[in-house]
Amino acid sequence: MKRIVLFLRKRFLILVPILLAVLLWELLSLAAIFDPFLFPSFFPILERFFQLTVGLEILLDFASTIFKIVVALLVGSLGGLVIGVLLYKWNIIYDSVSPWLDFFRSIPATALFPLFLLFFGVGDSTNIALATWVCALYLSLHVSKGLRNAIKHA
């Protein structure tokens, strides 16, 4: 019996912050401090979420997002692996390109988004290209440096 009470207490303590957040949301919505279009009530949003879930609309969007992630990771990983091995094989290319790759690696991907938007336009290709760029950039540096250190210590 004591075990059940502890289990229920833990579950209740998890729900308390969620219920307080929903209550605060509703109070702010009812007070109309913000424009109702920008800050609607919680329950119509919850109702719309269930409509999208039952109608399978949200699942199609979810599948599209997962597809974009998988494509970007596959292309970026393959490209990063090939570039990393090439950088390992040819020292002159590694010495000339490595500082530039380190420089571009220090720039956050979100800061590069407008540049990718200019080159690829609005659409899925921009997101895929940006994720591919980041994946290939990070992986190529780590593969080349990892191979160099592995050979040194072998």
VOMI-256788 format. One line per field, with one value per residue: residue in one letter; y negated, z, x negated of N, C-alpha, C in turn; residue number from 1. Coordinates in steps of 0.2 Angstrom, whole numbers, always signed. Atoms other than C-alpha are relative to their C-alpha. Layout:
N
nuvo = [a,...] .
nnorth = [Y,...] .
nup = [Z,...] .
neast = [X,...] .
canorth = [Y,...] .
caup = [Z,...] .
caeast = [X,...] .
cnorth = [Y,...] .
cup = [Z,...] .
ceast = [X,...] .
marfi = [NUM,...] .
// end
This chain:
154
nuvo = [m,k,r,i,v,l,f,l,r,k,r,f,l,i,l,v,p,i,l,l,a,v,l,l,w,e,l,l,s,l,a,a,i,f,d,p,f,l,f,p,s,f,f,p,i,l,e,r,f,f,q,l,t,v,g,l,e,i,l,l,d,f,a,s,t,i,f,k,i,v,v,a,l,l,v,g,s,l,g,g,l,v,i,g,v,l,l,y,k,w,n,i,i,y,d,s,v,s,p,w,l,d,f,f,r,s,i,p,a,t,a,l,f,p,l,f,l,l,f,f,g,v,g,d,s,t,n,i,a,l,a,t,w,v,c,a,l,y,l,s,l,h,v,s,k,g,l,r,n,a,i,k,h,a] .
nnorth = [+6,+6,+0,+3,+7,+3,+0,+5,+6,+2,+2,+7,+6,+1,+4,+7,+6,+0,+3,+7,+4,+1,+5,+7,+2,+2,+6,+6,+0,+3,+7,+3,+5,+0,-1,-7,-4,-2,-4,-3,-5,-6,-5,+0,-3,-7,-3,+0,-5,-7,-1,-2,-7,-5,+1,-2,+6,+2,-6,+1,+5,-3,-5,+5,+2,-6,-1,+5,-1,-6,+2,+5,-3,-4,+4,+3,-5,-3,+5,+1,-6,+1,+6,-1,-5,+4,+4,-4,-3,+5,+5,+7,+2,+0,+6,+6,+0,-1,+6,+2,-5,+2,+7,-1,-4,+4,+4,-4,-1,+5,+6,-1,-2,+5,-1,-6,+2,+3,-5,-5,+2,-2,-6,-5,-1,+5,-3,-6,+2,+2,-6,-4,+4,+0,-6,-1,+4,-2,-7,+0,+2,-5,-6,+1,+1,-6,-5,+2,-2,-8,-3,+2,-4,-7] .
nup = [+0,+0,+6,+5,-2,+2,+7,+2,-2,+5,+6,-2,+0,+7,+3,-3,+4,+7,-1,-1,+6,+4,-4,+2,+7,+0,-4,+5,+6,-2,-1,+6,+0,+6,+5,+0,+6,-2,-6,-1,-6,+1,+2,+7,+3,-1,+4,+7,+0,+0,+7,+5,-2,+2,+7,+3,+3,-4,+1,+6,-2,-4,+5,+4,-4,-1,+6,+1,-4,+3,+6,-2,-4,+5,+4,-4,-3,+6,+2,-5,+0,+6,-1,-5,+3,+5,-4,-4,+5,+3,-5,+2,+0,-7,-3,+3,-1,-7,-4,+3,-3,-7,+0,+1,-5,-5,+1,-1,+6,+0,+3,+7,+3,+5,+6,+3,+3,+6,+5,+1,+0,-6,+1,-4,+2,-4,-6,+1,+1,-6,-4,+3,+0,-7,-1,+4,-3,-6,+0,+4,-4,-5,+3,+2,-7,-3,+3,-1,-7,+0,+3,-4,-6,+2] .
neast = [-4,+4,+3,-5,+0,+6,+0,-5,+3,+5,-4,-3,+5,+1,-6,-1,+3,-4,-7,+1,+2,-6,-4,+3,-2,-7,-1,+3,-5,-6,+1,+1,+5,+2,-5,-2,+3,+7,+0,-6,-1,+3,-4,-1,+7,+0,-5,+3,+5,-3,-3,+6,+3,-5,-1,+6,+3,+7,+5,+3,+5,+5,+3,+4,+5,+5,+3,+6,+6,+4,+3,+6,+5,+3,+4,+5,+5,+4,+5,+5,+5,+5,+4,+5,+5,+4,+4,+6,+5,+4,+2,+0,-7,-1,+3,-3,-7,-2,-2,-6,-5,+0,-3,-7,-3,-1,-6,-6,-4,-6,+2,+1,-6,-2,+5,-2,-6,+1,+3,-5,-7,-4,-3,+3,+7,+4,+1,+4,+7,+3,+1,+5,+6,+2,+2,+6,+6,+2,+3,+7,+5,+1,+3,+7,+4,+0,+4,+7,+2,+0,+6,+6,+0,+0] .
canorth = [+0,-12,-8,-13,-29,-34,-30,-41,-55,-55,-56,-70,-80,-78,-85,-100,-111,-106,-110,-127,-132,-128,-138,-153,-152,-152,-166,-177,-172,-177,-193,-198,-207,-201,-200,-184,-180,-180,-172,-161,-150,-134,-123,-128,-124,-107,-104,-108,-97,-82,-86,-86,-70,-61,-68,-62,-79,-81,-63,-68,-84,-73,-60,-75,-81,-64,-62,-78,-74,-57,-64,-78,-66,-53,-65,-75,-60,-52,-69,-72,-55,-57,-74,-69,-54,-66,-78,-65,-58,-74,-85,-100,-101,-98,-112,-124,-120,-116,-134,-138,-123,-128,-146,-140,-127,-141,-150,-144,-136,-148,-162,-154,-151,-168,-164,-147,-155,-166,-152,-139,-149,-146,-128,-111,-111,-126,-116,-100,-109,-118,-102,-93,-107,-107,-88,-87,-101,-94,-76,-80,-89,-75,-61,-69,-74,-57,-47,-58,-55,-36,-34,-44,-33,-17] .
caup = [+0,+4,-12,-22,-12,-16,-34,-35,-26,-38,-53,-44,-42,-60,-65,-53,-64,-80,-72,-65,-82,-90,-76,-79,-97,-95,-83,-95,-109,-100,-94,-112,-109,-125,-142,-142,-160,-153,-136,-137,-124,-121,-124,-142,-146,-138,-147,-164,-159,-157,-174,-183,-174,-178,-196,-199,-205,-192,-196,-214,-208,-196,-210,-221,-207,-203,-222,-223,-208,-215,-232,-224,-212,-226,-238,-225,-217,-234,-239,-223,-223,-240,-237,-221,-229,-243,-230,-221,-237,-244,-232,-243,-245,-226,-222,-234,-230,-212,-205,-217,-211,-193,-196,-204,-191,-178,-186,-180,-193,-188,-194,-210,-214,-223,-234,-238,-241,-254,-263,-262,-260,-249,-247,-241,-251,-240,-224,-231,-238,-222,-212,-224,-224,-205,-204,-218,-210,-193,-198,-211,-198,-185,-197,-204,-186,-180,-193,-191,-172,-175,-186,-174,-159,-169] .
caeast = [+0,-14,-22,-6,-5,-23,-20,-4,-13,-27,-14,-5,-21,-24,-7,-7,-19,-9,+8,+1,-6,+11,+20,+8,+11,+30,+29,+18,+30,+45,+38,+35,+19,+13,+22,+32,+26,+8,+12,+27,+35,+27,+42,+46,+27,+29,+45,+36,+22,+33,+42,+25,+20,+36,+37,+19,+14,+0,-7,-10,-19,-29,-33,-39,-50,-58,-61,-71,-81,-86,-90,-101,-110,-113,-120,-129,-137,-142,-150,-158,-166,-173,-179,-187,-196,-202,-208,-218,-226,-232,-242,-243,-224,-222,-234,-225,-207,-207,-208,-193,-183,-187,-181,-165,-162,-162,-147,-130,-119,-105,-116,-119,-101,-98,-113,-106,-89,-96,-105,-91,-75,-61,-56,-62,-79,-85,-82,-90,-105,-108,-107,-118,-131,-132,-133,-146,-157,-157,-160,-174,-184,-182,-186,-202,-208,-203,-212,-228,-228,-224,-239,-251,-246,-246] .
cnorth = [-6,-1,-4,-8,-4,-1,-5,-7,-3,-2,-6,-5,-2,-4,-7,-5,-1,-4,-8,-4,-1,-5,-7,-2,-2,-7,-6,-1,-4,-8,-5,-6,+0,+1,+7,+4,+2,+5,+3,+4,+6,+6,+0,+3,+7,+3,+1,+5,+7,+1,+1,+7,+5,+0,+2,-5,-1,+6,-1,-5,+3,+4,-5,-2,+5,+1,-5,+1,+6,-1,-4,+4,+5,-3,-3,+5,+3,-6,-2,+5,+0,-6,+1,+5,-4,-4,+3,+3,-5,-6,-7,-3,-1,-7,-7,-1,+0,-6,-3,+4,-2,-7,+1,+4,-5,-5,+4,+1,-5,-6,+1,+1,-6,+1,+6,-2,-4,+4,+5,-2,+3,+7,+5,+1,-5,+4,+6,-2,-3,+6,+4,-4,+1,+7,+2,-4,+3,+7,+0,-2,+6,+6,-1,-1,+7,+5,-2,+2,+8,+2,-2,+5,+7,+3] .
cup = [+0,-6,-5,+2,-2,-8,-2,+2,-5,-7,+1,-1,-7,-4,+3,-4,-6,+2,+2,-6,-4,+3,-1,-7,-1,+3,-4,-6,+1,+2,-6,+0,-6,-5,+0,-6,+2,+6,+1,+6,-1,-3,-7,-4,+1,-4,-8,-1,-1,-7,-5,+1,-3,-8,-4,-3,+3,-2,-7,+0,+3,-5,-4,+4,+1,-7,-1,+4,-2,-6,+2,+4,-5,-4,+3,+3,-5,-2,+5,+1,-5,+0,+5,-2,-5,+4,+3,-5,-3,+5,-2,+0,+7,+3,-3,+2,+7,+4,-3,+3,+8,+1,-2,+5,+6,-1,+1,-6,+0,-3,-7,-4,-5,-6,-4,-3,-7,-6,-2,+0,+5,-2,+4,-2,+4,+7,-1,-2,+6,+5,-3,+0,+7,+2,-4,+3,+6,-1,-4,+4,+5,-3,-2,+6,+3,-3,+1,+7,+1,-3,+4,+6,-2,-1] .
ceast = [-4,-3,+5,+1,-6,+0,+5,-3,-5,+4,+3,-5,-2,+5,+1,-3,+4,+7,-1,-1,+7,+5,-2,+2,+7,+1,-2,+5,+6,+0,-1,-5,-3,+5,+2,-2,-7,+0,+7,+1,-3,+4,+2,-7,+0,+5,-3,-5,+3,+4,-5,-2,+5,+1,-7,-4,-7,-5,-3,-5,-6,-4,-5,-7,-6,-4,-6,-6,-4,-4,-6,-5,-3,-5,-6,-6,-4,-5,-5,-5,-5,-4,-5,-6,-5,-5,-6,-5,-5,-2,+1,+8,+3,-2,+3,+7,+2,+1,+7,+6,+1,+4,+8,+4,+2,+6,+6,+4,+6,-2,-1,+6,+2,-4,+3,+7,-1,-2,+5,+7,+4,+3,-4,-8,-4,-1,-5,-7,-4,-2,-6,-7,-3,-3,-7,-6,-2,-4,-7,-6,-2,-3,-7,-4,+0,-5,-7,-2,+0,-7,-6,-1,-1,-8] .
marfi = [1,2,3,4,5,6,7,8,9,10,11,12,13,14,15,16,17,18,19,20,21,22,23,24,25,26,27,28,29,30,31,32,33,34,35,36,37,38,39,40,41,42,43,44,45,46,47,48,49,50,51,52,53,54,55,56,57,58,59,60,61,62,63,64,65,66,67,68,69,70,71,72,73,74,75,76,77,78,79,80,81,82,83,84,85,86,87,88,89,90,91,92,93,94,95,96,97,98,99,100,101,102,103,104,105,106,107,108,109,110,111,112,113,114,115,116,117,118,119,120,121,122,123,124,125,126,127,128,129,130,131,132,133,134,135,136,137,138,139,140,141,142,143,144,145,146,147,148,149,150,151,152,153,154] .
// end
